Amino acid sequence: MEFSKTRASGLVRRRVAAGATAGVLGLATAMGSGFWAAASAADTATLSGIVLGVGANETQRIVTWYSSADTAQKIQVAPTAEIVNGEFPATAVTFDAVGAANTSTTGFNRHATITNLKENTGYSYRVGSEGNWSPAYSFKTQDFEGDYDFLFFGDPQIGASGDIAKDQAGWAETLRYATAANPNIEMLVSGGDHVESANNEAQWTAFLAPDQLRQYPVAATIGNHDVGGKSWEQHHFTPNTDRSSQYYSGDQNTRSGGDFWYIYKDVLFVDINSNSYANPSDGSLGGDAAHVAYVTDVIKKHGSAAKWKVLVYHHSIYSPASHATDGDNVQRRKDFTTAFSDLGVDMVLQGHDHSYSRSYSIKNGQKENPAEQPGAAEVFPGPGGVIYVTANSASGSKYYDIKKPNAAEAGKPHGNGPDPLDPNKYWYNSVQNQEHVRSYVKVGVKADKLVVENIRSGTCAAPNAAVEKGLSCVNTPDGQPVGSIVDKVTVHPYHGNGQDIQVNVPTAAGEFGWTIDGYNGLVNLGTAQEHDGWYFGATGSINPIVVSDSRFSLAPWSISANVSDFKDGDKTFSGAYLGWSPKVIATGAGAQAGAAVQSGYDDQGQGLAVSRGLGAADQGHARGKATLGADLDLKFPNEVAKGSYRATLTITALSS
């Protein structure tokens, strides 16, 4: 009888090569704003609206800007450490820009992609042309493997309060505080509605004013207030974007923001334009059906290159406030949720409702585990479980108050009935919050968990435009100051009945570590250590296995296991390099430990690449329980490339 098999899909990923090539640069010593003035020259085009965007992966950045003149322009990039007295070195690399005339204002838009970035390196860049460069800005890359944090912001919607300056002040203060408190974050993700009016360039100028948008890569999402013109697309050029008509709504002359995807380290991000939602009556591909088809295609093609799958779109389908009962969001609940569960999506980030919420684990449009408690600090979704997060206003320009559940919709999976465990909130939300203060969401991407925190970036005090204009405020600065946590949850992935084993391979000198979770989670081997310049080695233990035998037949039994190859995208090394020493941790059920198996590095054998005995009992053994374990011994040549490798241990139980 097969005891357990762990699914292997979604556990391996590609690694972006970071070798030295033309265009590869050095280390940043500053993260400040533009600190070199533009030079004067014959080309006097005014350059504005510069924003640093995400690229297709961590080795790229896309920079977008406006120009007052239709001239040939480019990005120039150099290591910050190589810049002397504000002068870029002769070895600086350039990337040509492309663009067109603006449709919502005079002037022209430009964008260019920086490629071949190296990890743990700082860069400075400027845009324009010889003799007419913009000020220079800087950013830094970090390790292209391992844990990282990113920040998620809801609805700045500059201009929504009626006072652009106040809205800008709140937005700038949130970015200032959030990045100061988390200086090593690697990305800024928006939930949409950057401005109140899509083609109001004064609002866009205010939104783009903070220099953090030129220091950290921005992953922009289009909201309902961002459509109706091309400004959003002209300010944010996104990677891998499908601009086919079915991903848009509205007149073709004003369509902006198609569906796009990118991979950043261990996460596959898919961002969709949820403004288009109506499914065509003739059955043709469009609206939500088109988005589902797009997400399905991207995950099937690229899901195996990442450990996590995160979707981002504007219209929150599980939120607590004014938009929770909107007919279009109810429709999206019907159209999206089963597909997202089937595709193994881990988390969905949303905006639109100007309030904070964190859902229960939702599977196929229903609460996955009825026993999951409100506000649980640790969540263990099963297969198909998805966590939906809605961000509150990051600027304070507008807040929506939480609405009461509709008792008449109790038990309806797509409705807004009450939570049986807390009748004051909707059935689908574990946490709801609205204090009329600015906040943001921090997401920690770990080897075997996602850590989500909603953090206050303001109090009732200014800058808080909506409150300054008369809205009540329930926050108490003494008890709930800036930086205090509204909600925090750790989301653990599903590992089935087997055990996943991970090992991080460093460069050819360094360490290699691993850890084992207390529950049946990832056996994380951490960072390996090099031995005498010949091989990497590490030791650890599998998660213990409890064997229980209460049969009267006293028939023999055995537990065996084998391991797959260790993989990281297209890189691999043989599972034969893993050996073990089985042991009986707690005696019972006649358990006897299996024979030790050497790493194939030691004896040129097959190690655990073939099935090996962990433990067994003979005919006539006593009934009872036993706990089996095994110490792992991994040795492999130091020619293995750097990466974060995983293998799947398949465990089989046999009995007469």
C-alpha positions in Angstrom: 0.0 0.0 0.0 1.3 3.4 -0.8 1.7 5.5 2.3 2.1 8.9 0.9 3.2 10.9 -2.2 4.0 14.6 -2.1 3.1 16.6 -5.1 6.2 17.9 -6.9 4.6 20.6 -9.0 5.3 24.2 -8.1 8.3 23.3 -5.9 11.1 23.9 -8.3 12.1 27.2 -9.9 14.4 28.7 -12.5 17.3 30.8 -11.5 18.3 33.8 -13.5 21.9 33.8 -14.6 23.9 36.7 -13.1 27.2 36.3 -14.9 29.3 39.3 -16.0 28.3 40.7 -19.3 28.2 44.1 -21.0 25.7 46.2 -19.0 26.5 44.5 -15.6 27.4 47.0 -12.9 28.6 47.7 -9.3 27.4 48.7 -5.7 25.2 51.5 -4.6 26.3 53.7 -1.7 23.2 56.0 -1.8 19.5 55.5 -2.1 18.8 59.2 -2.2 16.7 61.3 -4.7 18.2 62.9 -7.8 21.5 64.2 -6.5 23.1 65.4 -9.7 21.7 68.2 -11.8 20.9 67.8 -15.4 23.4 69.3 -17.8 22.4 71.9 -20.3 22.8 71.2 -24.0 21.2 71.8 -27.4 18.6 69.1 -26.7 16.5 70.9 -24.0 13.7 68.4 -23.7 12.1 68.5 -20.2 12.2 65.1 -18.6 9.6 64.2 -15.9 7.5 61.5 -14.3 10.4 59.1 -14.0 9.4 55.8 -12.3 11.4 52.6 -11.8 9.3 49.6 -12.6 9.6 45.8 -12.3 11.1 43.8 -15.1 10.3 40.3 -16.2 12.6 39.0 -13.4 15.0 40.2 -10.8 17.7 40.9 -13.3 15.6 43.6 -15.0 14.0 47.0 -14.4 11.8 49.0 -16.7 12.1 52.8 -16.4 9.3 55.0 -17.7 9.2 58.8 -18.1 7.7 61.8 -20.0 9.6 64.0 -22.4 8.5 67.4 -23.7 10.2 66.7 -27.1 10.2 63.8 -29.5 13.9 63.1 -29.4 16.0 59.9 -29.3 16.5 59.1 -25.6 17.9 56.3 -23.5 18.8 55.2 -20.0 22.4 55.3 -18.8 23.4 53.0 -16.0 26.6 52.6 -13.9 27.7 51.3 -10.6 27.2 54.0 -8.0 30.6 53.1 -6.6 32.2 54.0 -10.0 30.6 57.5 -10.2 33.1 60.2 -9.2 32.0 63.8 -8.6 28.7 63.1 -10.2 30.2 61.9 -13.5 29.2 58.6 -15.0 32.2 56.5 -16.1 33.1 55.7 -19.7 32.0 52.1 -19.0 28.4 53.1 -18.2 25.9 51.1 -20.2 23.0 52.6 -22.2 19.7 51.2 -23.2 17.6 52.8 -26.0 14.2 54.1 -25.2 11.0 53.8 -27.2 7.7 55.6 -26.9 5.1 57.7 -28.6 3.1 60.9 -28.3 1.0 61.3 -25.1 -2.7 61.2 -25.6 -3.9 62.9 -22.4 -1.4 65.7 -22.3 1.2 67.4 -24.5 4.6 65.7 -24.9 5.8 62.2 -25.3 6.2 59.0 -23.2 9.4 56.9 -23.1 10.4 53.6 -21.6 13.5 51.4 -21.6 14.5 48.1 -20.0 17.6 47.7 -17.9 18.9 44.1 -18.3 21.7 41.9 -17.0 21.7 43.3 -13.4 23.9 41.5 -10.9 22.8 40.5 -7.4 23.9 42.4 -4.3 24.8 45.4 -6.4 23.9 49.1 -6.4 23.3 51.1 -9.5 22.7 54.7 -10.5 20.8 55.6 -13.6 19.6 58.7 -15.5 17.4 59.2 -18.6 17.6 61.5 -21.6 20.5 62.1 -24.0 24.0 63.3 -24.2 24.1 66.8 -22.8 20.6 66.7 -21.4 20.4 64.0 -18.7 17.8 63.9 -16.0 19.0 63.9 -12.4 20.5 60.6 -11.4 18.7 58.1 -9.1 19.9 54.9 -7.5 18.6 51.5 -6.5 20.2 48.3 -5.3 19.7 44.7 -6.0 19.9 41.9 -3.4 20.5 38.2 -3.5 18.6 36.6 -6.3 17.8 33.6 -4.1 16.1 33.2 -0.8 13.7 35.1 1.5 12.6 38.7 0.7 9.9 41.2 1.6 7.7 43.4 -0.5 5.2 46.1 0.3 1.6 46.3 -1.0 -0.3 49.6 -1.1 -4.0 50.2 -1.6 -5.6 53.1 -3.5 -3.6 56.3 -3.1 -6.3 57.8 -5.4 -4.6 61.3 -5.4 -7.3 63.9 -5.7 -10.1 61.9 -4.2 -10.4 64.2 -1.1 -10.6 67.2 -3.4 -7.2 68.4 -2.2 -4.3 67.1 -4.3 -1.6 68.5 -2.0 -3.1 66.8 1.1 -3.5 63.5 -0.7 0.1 63.7 -1.9 1.4 64.5 1.6 -0.3 61.3 3.0 0.9 59.1 0.1 4.5 60.5 0.5 4.5 60.0 4.2 3.3 56.3 3.9 6.1 55.6 1.4 8.6 57.5 3.5 7.7 55.6 6.7 7.2 52.2 5.1 10.6 52.2 3.4 12.4 53.7 6.4 11.0 51.0 8.6 11.8 48.3 6.0 14.9 49.5 4.1 15.7 46.1 2.6 12.3 45.5 0.9 12.7 44.6 -2.7 9.5 45.7 -4.4 6.5 48.1 -4.2 3.2 46.6 -5.4 0.1 48.7 -5.9 -3.5 47.7 -5.8 -4.6 50.3 -8.3 -6.4 53.7 -8.3 -3.3 55.8 -8.3 -5.3 58.9 -9.1 -8.9 60.1 -8.9 -9.1 61.0 -12.6 -7.3 58.9 -15.2 -6.1 61.8 -17.4 -5.4 64.4 -14.7 -1.7 64.9 -15.0 -1.5 67.1 -11.9 -2.7 64.1 -9.9 -0.2 61.9 -11.7 2.6 64.3 -10.9 1.6 64.3 -7.2 1.4 60.5 -7.2 4.9 60.1 -8.8 6.5 62.8 -6.6 8.0 60.6 -3.9 11.5 59.5 -4.8 10.9 56.0 -3.4 9.2 55.3 -6.8 12.6 55.8 -8.4 14.5 53.7 -5.8 12.4 50.6 -5.5 10.9 48.7 -8.4 7.1 49.4 -8.7 4.6 46.7 -9.8 1.6 48.9 -10.8 -1.9 47.6 -11.0 -4.6 49.4 -12.9 -7.8 50.5 -11.0 -11.2 51.7 -12.1 -10.1 55.4 -11.6 -7.0 54.8 -13.8 -9.0 53.8 -16.9 -10.7 56.1 -19.4 -7.4 57.3 -20.8 -3.8 56.2 -21.7 -2.0 58.0 -18.9 -1.8 54.9 -16.7 -0.1 52.9 -19.5 2.1 55.8 -20.4 3.4 56.1 -16.9 3.7 52.4 -16.2 5.1 50.1 -18.9 4.8 46.6 -17.6 6.6 43.3 -18.5 5.1 40.4 -20.4 1.9 42.3 -21.1 -0.9 41.0 -23.2 -2.8 44.0 -24.6 -5.4 42.0 -26.6 -8.8 43.5 -26.7 -10.4 40.9 -24.4 -8.4 42.2 -21.4 -9.7 45.7 -21.7 -13.0 47.6 -21.4 -14.1 50.8 -23.0 -13.2 52.6 -26.2 -10.1 51.3 -27.9 -8.6 54.8 -28.0 -8.6 55.0 -24.2 -7.8 51.3 -23.3 -5.0 51.1 -20.8 -3.3 48.3 -18.8 -3.5 44.7 -20.1 -2.9 41.5 -18.1 0.8 40.9 -17.3 3.1 38.6 -15.4 6.6 38.4 -14.0 8.7 36.3 -11.7 10.5 37.8 -8.8 12.7 35.3 -7.0 10.4 32.6 -5.7 7.1 34.2 -6.6 5.1 34.1 -9.9 3.0 37.3 -10.0 0.1 37.6 -12.3 -1.6 41.0 -12.5 -4.9 41.4 -14.3 -7.0 44.4 -15.5 -10.2 43.6 -13.6 -12.0 46.6 -15.1 -13.0 44.2 -17.8 -15.2 41.6 -16.2 -18.4 41.2 -18.2 -18.5 37.8 -20.0 -19.7 38.3 -23.6 -23.2 37.0 -24.2 -22.1 35.3 -27.4 -19.7 33.1 -25.5 -16.6 34.6 -27.1 -13.5 35.1 -25.0 -13.6 38.3 -22.9 -14.1 39.7 -19.4 -13.5 37.4 -16.5 -13.4 34.4 -18.8 -10.5 35.9 -20.7 -8.7 36.7 -17.4 -9.2 33.1 -16.2 -7.8 31.8 -19.5 -4.8 34.1 -19.2 -4.0 33.2 -15.6 -4.4 29.5 -16.5 -2.0 29.8 -19.4 0.6 31.7 -17.4 0.5 29.3 -14.5 0.7 26.2 -16.7 3.7 27.6 -18.6 5.5 29.3 -15.7 4.1 28.0 -12.4 6.8 25.3 -12.0 9.5 28.1 -12.0 8.2 29.5 -8.7 7.4 28.3 -5.2 4.5 30.7 -4.7 1.7 32.0 -7.0 0.3 35.5 -6.2 -2.4 37.2 -8.1 -2.9 41.0 -8.0 -5.9 43.0 -9.3 -7.9 46.0 -8.2 -11.5 44.9 -7.5 -11.6 43.1 -4.2 -14.0 40.2 -4.2 -13.7 39.5 -0.4 -13.7 42.9 1.3 -15.7 44.5 4.1 -17.0 47.9 3.0 -19.0 49.7 0.3 -17.9 47.6 -2.7 -18.4 44.3 -1.0 -22.0 44.0 -2.3 -21.4 45.4 -5.8 -22.8 43.2 -8.5 -19.6 43.1 -10.5 -17.7 41.8 -7.4 -20.3 39.2 -6.7 -19.9 38.1 -10.4 -16.1 37.9 -10.0 -16.6 35.6 -7.0 -18.5 33.2 -9.2 -16.0 33.5 -12.1 -12.7 33.5 -10.3 -12.6 31.5 -7.2 -12.8 27.9 -8.4 -10.3 28.5 -11.1 -7.9 30.1 -8.6 -8.2 27.1 -6.3 -7.7 24.6 -9.1 -4.6 26.5 -10.3 -2.9 26.4 -6.8 -2.9 30.1 -6.3 -1.6 30.9 -2.8 -2.6 34.5 -2.3 -4.7 37.3 -4.0 -3.9 41.0 -3.3 -6.6 43.5 -4.0 -7.7 47.1 -3.5 -10.8 49.1 -4.4 -12.7 49.0 -1.1 -10.5 51.4 0.9 -10.5 49.2 4.0 -8.4 46.3 5.3 -9.5 42.7 5.3 -7.9 39.2 5.3 -10.0 36.3 4.3 -10.2 32.9 5.7 -8.7 30.2 3.5 -11.2 30.1 0.6 -11.5 27.0 -1.7 -13.9 27.0 -4.7 -15.7 30.1 -3.3 -16.4 28.7 0.1 -14.6 28.7 3.5 -12.2 25.8 3.2 -12.2 24.8 6.9 -15.3 25.8 8.9 -13.3 25.5 12.1 -10.7 28.1 11.1 -11.0 30.8 13.8 -11.3 34.5 13.2 -8.0 36.3 13.4 -5.9 33.2 13.5 -2.2 34.0 13.6 -1.2 30.8 11.7 -3.2 29.4 8.8 -2.6 26.0 7.1 -4.6 26.0 3.9 -5.2 22.7 2.3 -5.0 22.0 -1.4 -6.9 24.7 -3.2 -7.0 27.1 -0.2 -6.5 30.7 -1.2 -5.9 33.8 1.1 -7.4 37.1 -0.2 -6.1 40.4 1.2 -7.6 43.8 0.6 -5.5 46.9 1.4 -6.8 50.1 3.0 -6.0 53.6 1.7 -2.2 54.3 1.6 -2.8 58.1 1.3 -5.8 58.8 3.5 -7.6 60.5 0.6 -10.7 58.3 1.0 -11.9 55.6 3.4 -15.0 53.3 3.2 -16.7 52.2 6.4 -17.3 48.5 7.1 -20.8 47.3 6.3 -23.0 44.9 8.3 -23.6 41.4 6.9 -26.9 40.6 5.3 -28.6 37.9 7.4 -30.8 37.0 4.5 -27.8 35.8 2.6 -26.5 33.4 5.3 -25.1 30.3 3.8 -24.9 31.6 0.2 -21.4 31.1 -1.1 -21.4 34.2 -3.3 -23.4 36.4 -0.9 -22.6 38.7 2.0 -24.0 36.7 4.9 -22.6 36.8 8.4 -19.8 34.7 9.8 -21.2 32.0 12.1 -18.1 32.5 14.3 -18.5 36.3 14.4 -21.9 37.5 13.1 -20.7 41.1 13.0 -18.6 40.5 9.9 -18.9 38.8 6.6 -18.6 35.0 6.4 -15.5 35.1 4.3 -13.3 37.5 6.3 -11.1 36.4 9.1 -10.1 40.0 9.9 -11.8 43.3 9.0 -10.5 46.8 10.0 -11.2 50.4 9.4 -9.9 53.1 11.7 -9.7 56.0 9.2 -5.9 55.9 9.3 -3.3 55.2 6.5 -1.8 51.7 6.4 0.1 49.3 4.1 0.7 45.6 3.8 4.1 43.9 4.2 4.5 40.5 2.7 7.4 38.3 3.8 8.3 35.6 1.3 10.0 32.8 3.2 11.2 29.3 2.3 8.1 27.7 3.7 5.7 30.4 4.6 4.2 33.8 3.7 4.0 36.3 6.5 1.4 39.0 5.9 1.2 42.1 8.1 -1.1 45.2 7.9 0.8 48.1 9.4 -0.3 51.6 10.4 1.5 54.3 8.5 -0.4 57.1 10.1 -2.7 58.2 13.0 -5.7 60.5 13.1 -3.2 63.4 12.8 -2.3 65.1 9.5 -1.4 64.1 6.9 -4.8 62.4 6.7 -6.9 64.3 4.2 -10.2 62.5 4.7 -10.0 63.1 8.5 -8.7 66.7 8.1 -11.8 67.3 6.1 -14.1 66.1 8.9 -14.2 62.3 8.8 -14.2 60.8 12.3 -11.2 58.8 13.4 -11.1 56.0 16.0 -7.3 55.5 16.1 -5.6 56.3 19.4 -2.0 57.3 18.7 -0.8 56.3 22.2 -2.1 52.8 21.8 -1.9 52.4 18.1 1.0 54.5 16.8 2.6 54.6 13.4 4.3 51.3 12.9 1.9 49.3 15.1 0.4 46.1 13.6 -3.3 45.9 12.7 -3.1 42.2 11.7 -0.4 39.6 11.2 -0.7 36.1 9.8 1.7 33.3 8.8 0.4 31.3 5.9 1.9 27.7 5.6 1.8 25.8 2.3 0.3 22.4 1.8 2.8 19.5 1.6 0.4 16.6 1.4 1.4 13.4 3.3 5.0 13.4 2.1 7.9 15.6 2.9 9.7 18.2 0.7 13.4 18.7 1.2 15.2 21.9 0.3 18.8 22.7 0.1 20.4 26.1 -0.7 23.6 25.9 -2.6 26.0 28.9 -2.1 28.9 29.9 -4.3 32.0 27.7 -4.1 32.9 29.0 -0.7 30.5 29.5 2.2 27.8 27.8 4.1 24.8 25.6 3.4 22.0 25.4 6.1 18.6 23.7 6.6 15.8 23.5 9.2 12.9 21.2 9.9 9.5 22.6 10.7 7.7 21.3 13.7 4.7 20.4 11.6 4.8 18.3 8.4 6.3 21.1 6.4 9.4 21.7 4.4 12.6 20.0 5.5 14.7 23.0 4.9 18.4 22.2 4.7 19.5 25.8 4.7 23.0 26.6 3.3 25.7 23.9 2.7 29.3 24.1 3.7 32.2 23.4 1.4 34.8 20.8 2.4 38.4 21.0 1.4 37.4 22.5 -2.0 36.0 19.2 -3.2 32.4 18.9 -2.2 29.5 20.4 -0.4 28.1 18.6 2.6 25.3 18.9 5.2 23.4 16.8 7.7 19.9 16.9 9.0 16.9 14.8 9.8 13.6 14.0 8.2 10.3 14.8 10.0 9.6 11.9 12.3 7.1 9.2 11.1 4.8 7.5 13.5 3.8 3.9 12.7 0.8 2.5 14.4 -0.2 -1.3 14.2 -3.1 -2.6 16.1 -3.9 -5.7 13.9 -4.4 -9.0 15.5 -2.7 -10.8 12.6 0.7 -9.3 13.7 1.7 -9.3 10.0 5.0 -7.8 9.0 5.3 -4.2 7.8 7.9 -2.0 6.3 8.4 1.7 5.5 10.7 2.7 2.7 11.4 5.9 0.8 13.2 7.3 -2.2 14.1 10.8 -3.3 13.8 12.6 -6.6 16.6 14.6 -8.1 17.3 18.0 -6.5 16.1 20.7 -8.9 16.2 24.5 -9.3 14.5 25.4 -12.6 16.7 23.8 -15.3 19.6 23.1 -12.8 19.7 19.7 -11.1 21.8 17.3 -9.2 21.2 13.6 -8.5 19.2 12.4 -5.5 21.8 9.7 -5.3 23.9 12.1 -3.4 21.5 11.9 -0.4 22.1 9.2 2.1 20.6 8.5 5.5 20.9 6.6 8.8 17.5 5.4 9.9 16.6 5.2 13.6 13.8 4.2 16.0 13.0 7.3 18.0 10.2 5.7 20.1 10.1 1.9 20.2 6.9 -0.1 19.6 5.1 -2.2 17.0 8.3 -4.3 16.7 10.0 -1.5 14.8 13.6 -2.1 13.7 15.6 0.6 11.9 16.6 0.1 8.3 20.2 -0.1 7.2 22.2 3.0 6.7 22.7 4.2 3.1 25.8 6.2 2.1 25.7 9.2 -0.1 26.5 8.2 -3.6 29.4 10.7 -3.4 31.1 8.3 -1.0 30.5 5.0 -2.7 29.5 5.9 -6.2 26.2 4.2 -5.4 22.6 5.2 -5.9 22.0 6.6 -2.4 18.3 7.3 -1.8 17.6 7.6 -5.5 16.3 4.1 -5.3 13.8 2.8 -2.6 15.5 2.2 0.8 14.1 0.8 4.0 13.4 3.2 6.8 12.0 0.7 9.3 10.3 -2.7 9.5 8.8 -5.3 11.8 8.8 -9.1 11.5 5.8 -11.4 11.6 4.5 -11.8 15.1 5.6 -8.4 16.4 3.8 -6.7 19.2 0.9 -4.3 18.5 1.5 -0.6 19.3 3.2 2.5 17.9 6.7 3.4 16.9 8.3 6.6 15.8 10.8 6.4 13.0 13.3 9.0 11.9 16.5 9.3 9.9 19.5 11.5 9.9 20.2 12.8 6.4 23.7 13.0 4.8 24.0 15.0 1.6 27.3 15.3 -0.2 27.7 16.5 -3.7 30.4 18.0 -6.0 31.2 21.7 -5.6 30.6 22.1 -9.4 26.8 22.4 -8.6 25.7 25.9 -9.5 24.4 28.3 -6.9 20.6 28.0 -6.3 17.8 27.0 -4.1 17.2 23.3 -4.8 14.3 21.0 -3.8 13.6 17.3 -4.0 10.5 15.2 -3.1 10.8 12.3 -0.7 8.2 9.6 -1.5 7.4 7.4 1.4 5.8 3.9 0.9 4.3 1.6 3.5 3.9 -2.1 2.8 2.2 -4.8 4.8 1.0 -8.4 4.3 
